[in-house]
Amino acid sequence: MKVKLIDLTRQNKGIEKGIIREIKNMFSNVSFIMGENVHEFEKEFAQYIGVKHAISVGNGTDALVIALKALGIKKNDEVITTAYSFFATAEAIAVIGAIPVFVDVKLDTYNIDENLIEEKITNKTRAILPVHLFGNPCNMKKINEIAKKHNLYVVEDACQAVGSTYDNAKIGSLSNIACFSFFPTKNLGCAGDGGMITTNDDKLATICKAFRSHGSGSDGKLAYEYLNGIDVPKEASQDDDATIKNNTVYNPMKYYNYLIGHNSRLDEIQAIILRAKFSKLKKWTEERKRIANYYDKKLEHTNLVLPEVEKNGKHVYHLYILQSDKRDSLTKYLKEKEIATGIYYQVPLHLQEAMLKYGYKVGDFPNAEYLSNRTFAIPLYVGMTKEEQDYVINCLKEYDKNGR
Ligand SMILES: *Cc1c(COP(=O)(O)O)cnc(C)c1O
């Protein structure tokens, strides 16, 4: 039996027709940029996460870059983050000239070790950037306590963790600002690139809106004033409703630019797809948990190391990660059985070629390095059949029993 690591065609069932109808509407309305669906999706997403503002952007990496810039983080500022994540986490810090300061991870949850953060804080540190890796929340209580004590911002990289919770609050609502990705394979994915920023802070929301669209218009002007500490009268901070509701109306403010920003908006076509999928997210997340719990139960008495959930957290299993000291031969064996696996991540961030200029070396983060030699993901996706799950389980057990 052939089992893919992720089969995205399964989740299209039941939503395709509605999406195509909406896309046809979009074509006849010629509303491609910042249309009705983008605004509605932002509202729905903010409500789901439990925050005041959701600002859509072009992708998850831009969400991180814009969030860091919105906090005023600049060249040579230090941002503390995990050594074990997707490259974009560290890239977003580096691309604005700030310095990624890595911290090792915990061997049980694979997330940043909150007990190693404080020793990395210097007078240049501005923020902590935890990543809820694979959908498993970080210890936000401790991280927020450290941030408060040292007067630092917290930026959540929630790109893999839409829907997960910590202390019964949604990931993305527990920090100054949080970032999501809608890359197709993420738990909520579009048909291309997309991202979202969430925050409860009105000023940060305005600054993010400005940065995603060339730092122009009334948002750009306000953002400039906020970032430069200029007092803004309360009534000025209202949204420019005419430009939001109807972007075909000529808005003279649009061509006044106040900040060096980005062109990073969520496309209307992606918003249509995301709204359709979003209505299923709760159900899909439950399904992921059911499959993960089934794997947990069936693989319990093997030599494989199973995923552990952060205390007080709920995991959404963006990826189901196992550990084996025979990873290479095991994944090769699974490949022979036509079961796909993936390795996340073979190179920890501090050892990536592009990060070498920060001066890290092998041995600096032993847990991240250990995991990068042992972890692999097995198939888990919405619509995966029981037969497929059992086949994966049986092949894993067979390998385990024969001790190959
Ligand atoms: C996917 C991902 C990103 C980047 O998202 P894109 O939408 O691909 O730019 C950032 N951080 C983590 C942890 C991710 O998994």
The ligand as a Tripos MOL2 file, in Angstrom:
@<TRIPOS>MOLECULE
LIG
   15    15     1     0     0
SMALL
NO_CHARGES

@<TRIPOS>ATOM
      1 C1          6.2320   27.3510    7.6050 C.3       1 LIG1
      2 C2          6.9990   28.0130    8.6630 C.ar      1 LIG1
      3 C3          7.4320   29.3480    8.5530 C.ar      1 LIG1
      4 C4          7.3240   30.1650    7.3190 C.3       1 LIG1
      5 O1          6.1330   30.1900    6.6870 O.3       1 LIG1
      6 P1          6.0180   30.4810    5.1080 P.3       1 LIG1
      7 O2          4.5640   30.7580    4.9390 O.co2     1 LIG1
      8 O3          6.4890   29.2780    4.3860 O.co2     1 LIG1
      9 O4          6.8530   31.6920    4.8160 O.co2     1 LIG1
     10 C5          8.0630   29.9130    9.6490 C.ar      1 LIG1
     11 N1          8.2920   29.2230   10.7700 N.ar      1 LIG1
     12 C6          7.9270   27.9370   10.8920 C.ar      1 LIG1
     13 C7          8.2060   27.2210   12.1740 C.3       1 LIG1
     14 C8          7.2920   27.2900    9.8380 C.ar      1 LIG1
     15 O5          6.9540   26.0040    9.9690 O.3       1 LIG1
@<TRIPOS>BOND
     1     1     2 1
     2     2     3 ar
     3     2    14 ar
     4     3     4 1
     5     3    10 ar
     6     4     5 1
     7     5     6 1
     8     6     7 2
     9     6     8 1
    10     6     9 1
    11    10    11 ar
    12    11    12 ar
    13    12    13 1
    14    12    14 ar
    15    14    15 1
@<TRIPOS>SUBSTRUCTURE
     1 LIG1         1 GROUP 0 **** ****
